[in-house]
Amino acid sequence: MMPWRGQRDIRRGSVRECGRGSGIEGGKDAGRWDRRTQQGKLDRGGDGTPRNEFGVKLGLTELQALETKTSDEIILHLTSSRCFQATEHLFKQRSVMEDHWIVLIVSIVTRACDCSAKEDLLKLLNLLPGSSFLNLQLRPYLNKLSVTNLPAASDVAAVLRNVVKIMNELLRRFPSCYADLPVADLYCGTRMLSDTGQLAADDALVTEVDEIMKLRIEKADELKRKEEEERQKRRKPRRDGEMTTFFRGFCLTIE
């Protein structure tokens, strides 16, 4: 008995429909399948950086070009709907990053801090606390500055000064993230460089790092004080209620 034309040919393991105009091959599904496959290939660039539907990515070439832009151009690009997915990946998901990448990103973020679009800057800086960029890239970079052969002292000073500016912005805008920021690493690394004479001609930088360390301590103390005040407020109604109940019971006992 001949099989019905619309029946799937299971015996040959094929998912092709025998009916005319149906099946993955040659039909509408084939076009959709092909588009999904091609989109999957476009989701990531050659360096692993994801591209969104517009094809925007943040590789080394793109970042180097971005560094030449104005502060407003930088912030508008990084926080735009076309690029924000790639920006988020750069800060939160990149686990391996060479030193020249770190220096370049620090420079770009520092330039962005001078932008006029403060809401967009807040959106960008919000990606940093607790990010892999701060904890897995920048923190180790700061720690090794004092134990490896360094480039020209002026270059190191410029990087450290940029880090100071970023830490200052983060502490003032997100004070509760003080424990997640590599401020202590910045302080120890700068002090070590200064003590070994590699920053001898830049006392102003050492002062700036001292000030950012003081700001971190102030923000920590301020938050702890507020937490204690909130704790006392939560306890006070309960104690007042306990005292009211006590006095009522005491008066009833006297009567």
N, C-alpha and C positions, 0 to 999 in steps of 0.2 A: 504494500500500500504506500503510495507516495505521500510524503509529509506535506502539510498545509504550508502555503508560501509564506505566511506570516509567522510561522513557528521558528523559534531559535534553534540553531543547529548545535545541540548540546553534545552530540557524539564527537564532533571535531574540536570541542572546547572553544568554539568561536562565540563571541557575543554579538556577531553581526546579524542583523535582521535580514531574512531572505526577501522580505517584501520590498517593493520599489519605493525609493525615497526615504527609507528608514535606516537606522543603524548609525554608528559613530562615523563610519567611512562615508564621506560624500554628503552627509546631511548637515543640519544646523548644529547638532551636537559636536560635530567635528570642528566647526569654527570656534565654538566656545571652548572646547578642549585645547585647541591650539593656542588660543589667546591666554588661557590660564597657564599653560606651559611657558609661553613667552614671558608672561608677567612674572612668573617665578624666577626666570633667569635675570630679569631686570631688577628684582628686589634688592640685590646686593651687587656692589661694584667689585672690581678686581682686588681691592684691598680689604674686602669684607664690610665696607661701609654701606648701610642700607640706602637704597634710593626709594623715594616715594613715587606716587603716580605721575609726578611731573618730571622725574628723572634727576632731582636735585640731590647732590651728595656733598660731603665735606671731607675730601681727601686733602693731601698735603698741598697740591697745586691750588685748590680752592681756598685753603686757609692762607696761603702766601699772598694770593691776590686780595683776599679780604683784609689783610693787615694794612694794605695801602689805602683803604677806604676811610671816609670820615666816621666819626663816632655814631652819628645818626644812621648812616648807611649800614654800618656793621650791625647795629641792634635791630634795625628793620629787617635785614636779611636773616639773621639767626632766629628771630622770633616769628617770622612770617609763617603762614599756614603751609607754604610750599616747602619750607626748610626745617621747621621745628622738629620734625621726627628725626632728621639727621643730626640736629643739634643735641637732642636728648640722648641719642645713641652715643655721640661723641663723649659726653660727660658721664653717662651712667653705665655704659655697657662695654666700652673699650677696656680690656684687661691688660693689654700690652701696648706700651707707648715709649718710643725712644725719646732721649732728652731734648732733641731739637723740636719735637712735637710739643713737648711740655712748655718749653720756652715760648714757642709761637702762640700757643693757646692762651698762656698767661698774658702775653702782650696784647692779644686781641680783646680779651675780656677787660683788661685794664683800660684800653681805648674806649670800649663800650660804656664804661662807667661814667664817661663825660658826656653821654648823650642827653638830649633834651626830652626824650620819650621815657619818662620815669616808670610808667606802668610796664612798658616793654622790658626795661632794665630789671624790674622786679621779677618778671616772668623768667628772664634768663638766669638771674642770680639764684632763684628758687631751685634750680636744678643742681646747684653745687653742694649744699650741706648733705653730708652722708654719701656723696657720690663716689664712684670708683676713681674719678679723676683726682679728687682731693686725697683720698685714702690710699690708693694703689699706685698713683703716679707722682703727684706733687709732694706728698709727705716723704717717700723714700728719696726723692730728688733733693729735698732740703737737707735730709740727714746725711747724704753722702757728699755734700758740698765741702765739708771740712776734712774729709779723709781721702779725697782723690785729687789728682792733678787738675787744676782749674784753668779756664781760659783767662783772658785779660781781666784784671780786677774790676775794671769799669763795666764789663759785660755782666759779671756776677752781681755787682752793685745794682745795675739796672733791673735785673731779674728780681732781686730781693725787694727793691723798692716797688716794683709792680705787685709783688705778692702782698706787701704791706697795704697797698691801696685796696686790693680785693678783699683782704681780711677785714679792713676797716669798714668797707661797705656791708659785708656780711654781718658783722657784729652789730652794726647800728640798725640794720633792717630785720635781722633774724637773731636777736640776742639769745634765744633759747638754744641755738645751735652751737654755742661756744665750745662745748665739749667735743664736737665733731670737726672743728677746724684745726689745722696744723699750726696753730700760733706758737705753741711751745717748741715745735720743731724749728720753726722760723727763728725763734729767739735763741735757741741753743746753737743752731748753725751759724747765725750771725755773730754771736759772742765768740764762738770758736775761731771764726775767720778773723775777727778783730784782734783776739789775743795772739794769733800767730802772725800778725802784721799784714795780712792780705787785704784788710780794709782800713789800714792805718790812716789813709788820707780821706776817709769818708766818715767822719765822726757824726755827721748829720744823719746818716742812715742808721747808725747804732742807736741814736736818740729816737728816731722814728719807730724802730723795732721795740725799744723799751716802752714807748707810749702805747703801742698796740697791745703789748703784754699787759700793761696796766688797765687798758680798756677791757680786755678779756676778763681780768680779775674783777673789775667793777661790775660788768654785766653778770658775772656769775653770782656775786654777792647780792646784787639787786634782785635777781630772780629768786634766790634763796630767801631773801627777806619777804618778797611778795608771797611766796609759797607758805611761809610761816604765818603771815598775816591772814591768808585765806584759811589756813588750818585753825587759827584762833577764832575766826568768825564762825566757822562751822561748829566749833565746840561751845561757844558762848550761849546760843539758844538752848542747847541741851542742859547746860549747867543751870541756867535761869529756871528752866522747867523743873529740874530736880530740887532747887531751893524752894520754889513755890509749893511743890508737893510736900516738902519737909515741914514748912511753916504751917500749912493747912493741917497736917497730921498732928503737929505739936499743939495747935490751938484746940483741936477736937479733944485731945487728951486732957488738957487743962479743964475744959468745960465738963 
